[in-house]
């Protein structure tokens, strides 16, 4: 594991690399608006994917590196992601652009322009809680590249059955909320919930070629 600071027009970002020994692609994932790369799903991907020939780059947006508690406007997030991209492609490998929540929106909005090999959208915030009329489906449907959504079955930002038809793949984590946490009464535990996430991503990246 190595860490590097990347200067962007939105400020300094940080990449924590989890390299695969014989990498065939890079999976770059960023955090949401309310947390960092310590999120359980991101850490699990960084642990599991390198064993499947995928180098994982955990990306911290400039606002997070600067110690701010509130994420900036979407446009500023996109500027930061654009600035980080050259560092992600420097290995000469295809790069899958990804993130959780707000980070998933960034990945979708910028995928075509940046030439992403695919998009991984973890807990895509289809709408604000309780506001289904404020749909962000257009961002997801407009990614323009192969896209995998992994969504909690009880995510207040959009349950799987609320998602529109599209060419993307969607994998449900039963009972899980926006952070893939499951209630104690659920039929699966926290480790099983995270395993659904990592298993889905391993299978999907294996299909990308």
C-alpha positions as CSV (number, residue, x, y, z in Angstrom):
1,X,0.0,0.0,0.0
2,X,1.3,3.4,-1.0
3,X,-0.2,6.9,-0.8
4,X,0.3,9.9,-3.0
5,X,-1.0,13.5,-3.1
6,X,-2.3,14.7,-6.4
7,X,-2.7,18.5,-7.1
8,X,-6.0,19.3,-8.8
9,X,-7.8,22.6,-9.6
10,X,-10.1,21.8,-6.7
11,X,-7.1,21.3,-4.3
12,X,-4.9,18.4,-3.3
13,X,-6.5,15.0,-3.5
14,X,-5.0,11.7,-2.1
15,X,-4.8,8.3,-3.6
16,X,-4.1,5.2,-1.5
17,X,-2.9,2.4,-3.8
18,X,-3.6,-1.3,-3.1
19,X,-1.6,-2.9,-6.0
20,X,-2.2,-6.3,-7.5
21,X,0.9,-8.3,-8.3
22,X,-0.2,-8.9,-12.0
23,X,-2.8,-6.2,-12.5
24,X,-4.9,-6.2,-15.6
25,X,-6.9,-3.1,-14.7
26,X,-7.3,-0.4,-12.1
27,X,-10.5,0.1,-10.0
28,X,-10.6,3.7,-8.7
29,X,-13.2,4.3,-6.0
30,X,-14.0,7.4,-4.1
31,X,-16.1,8.1,-1.0
32,X,-19.4,9.7,-0.4
33,X,-20.4,13.2,0.9
34,X,-20.6,12.0,4.5
35,X,-17.6,9.8,4.9
36,X,-14.2,8.7,3.7
37,X,-12.3,5.8,2.3
38,X,-12.7,4.0,5.7
39,X,-16.1,2.9,4.6
40,X,-16.5,-0.8,5.0
41,X,-17.3,-1.6,1.4
42,X,-14.3,0.4,0.0
43,X,-11.9,-1.2,2.5
44,X,-13.2,-4.7,1.6
45,X,-12.7,-4.0,-2.1
46,X,-9.2,-2.8,-1.5
47,X,-8.5,-6.1,0.4
48,X,-10.2,-8.5,-2.0
49,X,-9.7,-7.2,-5.5
50,X,-5.9,-7.2,-5.7
51,X,-6.1,-11.0,-5.3
52,X,-8.1,-11.0,-8.6
53,X,-5.5,-9.0,-10.6
54,X,-7.2,-5.7,-10.0
55,X,-5.2,-2.8,-8.5
56,X,-7.5,-0.7,-6.3
57,X,-7.0,3.1,-5.9
58,X,-8.9,4.6,-3.0
59,X,-9.4,8.2,-3.8
60,X,-10.0,11.0,-1.3
61,X,-11.5,14.1,-2.8
62,X,-9.7,17.5,-2.1
63,X,-12.4,18.7,0.3
64,X,-11.9,15.6,2.4
65,X,-8.1,15.9,2.3
66,X,-8.5,19.5,3.5
67,X,-10.4,18.4,6.5
68,X,-13.7,19.9,5.5
69,X,-16.9,18.2,6.8
70,X,-19.2,19.2,4.0
71,X,-18.8,18.2,0.3
72,X,-18.8,21.0,-2.3
73,X,-21.1,21.3,-5.3
74,X,-21.2,18.4,-7.8
75,X,-19.3,20.5,-10.4
76,X,-16.4,20.9,-7.9
77,X,-16.3,17.2,-7.3
78,X,-16.1,16.5,-11.0
79,X,-13.2,19.0,-11.3
80,X,-11.4,17.1,-8.6
81,X,-12.0,13.7,-10.3
82,X,-10.7,15.1,-13.6
83,X,-7.6,16.2,-11.9
84,X,-7.0,12.8,-10.3
85,X,-7.6,10.9,-13.5
86,X,-4.1,11.2,-15.1
87,X,-2.6,9.6,-12.0
88,X,-5.0,6.7,-12.3
89,X,-4.1,6.0,-15.9
90,X,-0.3,6.3,-15.5
91,X,0.1,2.5,-15.2
92,X,-1.2,2.2,-18.7
93,X,-4.1,-0.1,-17.7
94,X,-7.8,0.3,-18.3
95,X,-9.4,2.2,-15.4
96,X,-12.9,1.5,-13.9
97,X,-14.3,4.7,-12.4
98,X,-16.2,4.2,-9.2
99,X,-17.4,5.5,-5.9
100,X,-20.0,5.2,-3.3
101,X,-23.0,7.6,-3.1
102,X,-21.9,11.0,-4.2
103,X,-18.7,9.4,-5.6
104,X,-20.9,7.1,-7.7
105,X,-22.6,10.1,-9.2
106,X,-19.2,11.7,-10.1
107,X,-18.1,8.5,-11.8
108,X,-21.3,8.3,-13.9
109,X,-21.1,12.0,-14.9
110,X,-17.5,11.9,-16.0
111,X,-17.1,8.3,-17.4
112,X,-17.5,9.0,-21.1
113,X,-15.3,12.2,-21.1
114,X,-12.5,10.5,-19.2
115,X,-12.6,7.3,-21.2
116,X,-13.4,5.0,-18.2
117,X,-13.5,1.3,-18.9
118,X,-16.6,1.0,-16.8
119,X,-18.4,2.5,-13.8
120,X,-18.9,0.9,-10.3
121,X,-21.7,2.7,-8.5
122,X,-22.0,1.7,-4.8
123,X,-25.2,2.9,-3.1
124,X,-26.1,5.2,-6.0
125,X,-28.2,8.0,-4.5
126,X,-31.1,7.8,-6.9
127,X,-33.0,10.5,-5.0
128,X,-32.8,12.3,-1.7
129,X,-34.6,10.4,1.1
130,X,-38.3,10.8,0.8
131,X,-38.0,12.8,-2.4
132,X,-38.4,10.3,-5.3
133,X,-39.5,13.1,-7.6
134,X,-35.9,14.4,-7.4
135,X,-34.5,11.6,-9.5
136,X,-30.9,11.4,-10.5
137,X,-31.5,8.5,-12.9
138,X,-30.3,10.5,-15.8
139,X,-26.7,10.5,-14.4
140,X,-26.8,6.7,-14.1
141,X,-28.4,6.0,-17.5
142,X,-26.0,8.5,-19.1
143,X,-22.7,6.9,-18.0
144,X,-22.1,5.6,-21.5
145,X,-20.0,2.6,-20.3
146,X,-20.6,-0.8,-18.7
147,X,-22.0,0.0,-15.3
148,X,-22.6,-2.0,-12.1
149,X,-24.8,-0.7,-9.3
150,X,-24.6,-2.4,-5.9
151,X,-27.6,-1.2,-3.8
152,X,-28.9,-1.9,-0.4
153,X,-32.4,-3.4,-0.3
154,X,-33.5,-0.8,2.3
155,X,-31.5,2.2,1.0
156,X,-33.5,5.4,1.7
157,X,-31.7,7.0,-1.2
158,X,-33.3,4.5,-3.6
159,X,-34.3,0.9,-3.2
160,X,-33.5,-1.5,-6.0
161,X,-37.1,-1.7,-7.2
162,X,-37.2,2.0,-7.7
163,X,-34.4,2.0,-10.3
164,X,-35.5,2.4,-13.9
165,X,-34.8,-0.1,-16.7
166,X,-31.4,0.4,-18.3
167,X,-28.4,-1.4,-19.7
168,X,-26.6,-1.4,-16.4
169,X,-26.4,-4.3,-14.0
170,X,-27.8,-4.1,-10.5
171,X,-27.0,-6.3,-7.5
172,X,-29.0,-6.0,-4.3
173,X,-27.6,-6.4,-0.8
174,X,-30.8,-7.6,1.0
175,X,-31.9,-5.6,4.1
176,X,-28.9,-3.2,3.8
177,X,-29.1,0.5,4.2
178,X,-27.1,3.2,2.4
179,X,-23.8,2.1,4.1
180,X,-24.6,-1.6,3.6
181,X,-25.3,-2.0,7.3
182,X,-27.9,-4.6,8.0
183,X,-30.2,-4.8,11.1
184,X,-29.7,-7.4,13.7
185,X,-32.9,-9.1,12.8
186,X,-31.8,-9.6,9.2
187,X,-31.1,-13.0,7.7
188,X,-27.5,-12.1,7.0
189,X,-24.8,-10.5,9.0
190,X,-22.5,-7.6,8.3
191,X,-19.7,-9.8,6.9
192,X,-22.1,-11.5,4.6
193,X,-23.5,-8.2,3.4
194,X,-20.0,-6.9,2.5
195,X,-19.2,-10.3,0.8
196,X,-22.2,-9.8,-1.5
197,X,-20.6,-6.5,-2.6
198,X,-17.1,-7.8,-3.2
199,X,-18.4,-11.0,-4.9
200,X,-20.5,-8.9,-7.3
201,X,-17.6,-6.6,-8.1
202,X,-15.2,-9.5,-8.7
203,X,-17.6,-11.2,-11.0
204,X,-18.4,-8.0,-12.9
205,X,-14.8,-6.9,-13.5
206,X,-14.0,-10.4,-14.7
207,X,-16.6,-9.9,-17.4
208,X,-15.2,-6.6,-18.6
209,X,-12.3,-8.2,-20.5
